[in-house]
Amino acid sequence: MSTDDYPTFVSHLECSATGERHEADRLHGLSRAGKPLLVRYDLDALGRALDRDRFTARPGTGLWRYTELLPVRRAEHRVSLGEVTTPLVTLARTGSDGGRLQVKDEGRLPTGSFKARGLALAVSMAQELGVRHLAMPTNGNAGAALSAYAARAGLRATIFCPADTPEVNVRECALQGADVYRVDGLINDCGRIVAEGTATAGWFDTATLKEPYRIEGKKTMGLELAEQLGWRLPDAIFYPTGGGTGLIGMWKAFDELERMGWIGPERPRMFAVQASGCAPIVRAFEAGAEHAAPWEDAHTVAAGIRVPAAIGDFLILRAVRESGGAALAVPDEAIMAARERVARDEGLLLCPEGAATFAAWEKALDEGMIDAAAHSVLFNCATGLKYPMPEGGTPLAKDEPVDYTRFGRA
Ligand SMILES: Cc1ncc(COP(=O)(O)O)c(C=O)c1O
């Protein structure tokens, strides 16, 4: 008789490169081949046990709704800060004629970003597997989410970020109880420090795809999207791609849903969006390569996608190609222009990474890569409120007369 509080259907973990099986319920980093591990479930049993329509009718929102498709077994290990189902906001003014353009606004999650999904799972599993001290290299939002969920669970967190990481992120980490270091380098330099500390100080490395559970949290973006759309998928998804966990996670979610018989074989075209100043996946995609060579002198205003080398590069490229999508690079000027345009015309304040997906969507439309009638979903992965905004506001002295005539009559 199982002592689990939640009916999980995890069967094992699998090396994403070789397919080698690794035992579930053990602490794992990378596979024996040094590649990301993916959690596998008994999907046939899951499909038999869980009826889609009964599931849809059951109450509850947020990522823990998908408990049977997640690995946490014990209620006492589940760490939550009140995760919500993030809305799909339609862009009616800036969308194409006859098409449907929607933004999945992940900025509504705890800590203001989609990193909450991955870290809720990683920290819950760290509790389940007896980890006490978590470490992470981050471009900002992941560190903020790690520090919050670790604080919630009473675990230690040590974080290394590039010195020019958005100030708000560094302060969030510190305020939420983590030891945070500003490293004179990029995220890969931070990753090296964490790997060394893991070997010498016994930290647990929670870097993207170096532990198996963040991706399980990120896959809930795909589960949630499918459910929100009545178990249908859009024609295209535009995802701001750094480490690529969300893109790989959603692709995994769609496969799992199909195996359970909840969706058919149709898939959205996956567009991996990068900044022109750091576009290793785009370069590899265009060259037809399986892996991406590290990008030199990486720079962009979109800090979250400034990732010169991603350990899951082959998984991102595979999903993009299998889906018939593409990897697209957009310059910083287009990112900032998109941010201003969507804020002004739609009232939706995007983060720079989210704005990059809008710029890439426009580019795909202009270049005929997607149809004007397509239903596209853009991922805004963090709240726009965390990022600098251009100055605004007209000064007005207390006694200065206002020239009301310049407003015209409403
Ligand atoms: C706002 C934002 N968008 C996108 C990304 C990239 O996410 P992923 O690592 O899943 O590619 C990040 C990562 O830091 C981020 O903070």
The ligand as a MOL file (V3000), in Angstrom:
LIG
                    3D

  0  0  0     0  0            999 V3000
M  V30 BEGIN CTAB
M  V30 COUNTS 16 16 0 0 0
M  V30 BEGIN ATOM
M  V30 1 C 12.0320 36.9570 -17.9460 0
M  V30 2 C 12.7420 35.7530 -18.5090 0
M  V30 3 N 12.4110 35.3090 -19.7270 0
M  V30 4 C 13.0170 34.2330 -20.2690 0
M  V30 5 C 14.0240 33.5420 -19.6130 0
M  V30 6 C 14.6450 32.3450 -20.2790 0
M  V30 7 O 14.0690 31.1610 -19.7720 0
M  V30 8 P 14.5990 29.7100 -20.1520 0
M  V30 9 O 15.7980 29.4660 -19.2970 0
M  V30 10 O 13.4640 28.7630 -19.8600 0
M  V30 11 O 14.9430 29.7080 -21.5900 0
M  V30 12 C 14.4050 33.9740 -18.3520 0
M  V30 13 C 15.4750 33.2870 -17.6290 0
M  V30 14 O 16.1360 33.8220 -16.7670 0
M  V30 15 C 13.7540 35.1080 -17.7750 0
M  V30 16 O 14.0730 35.5570 -16.5560 0
M  V30 END ATOM
M  V30 BEGIN BOND
M  V30 1 1 1 2
M  V30 2 1 2 3
M  V30 3 2 2 15
M  V30 4 2 3 4
M  V30 5 1 4 5
M  V30 6 1 5 6
M  V30 7 2 5 12
M  V30 8 1 6 7
M  V30 9 1 7 8
M  V30 10 2 8 9
M  V30 11 1 8 10
M  V30 12 1 8 11
M  V30 13 1 12 13
M  V30 14 1 12 15
M  V30 15 2 13 14
M  V30 16 1 15 16
M  V30 END BOND
M  V30 END CTAB
M  END
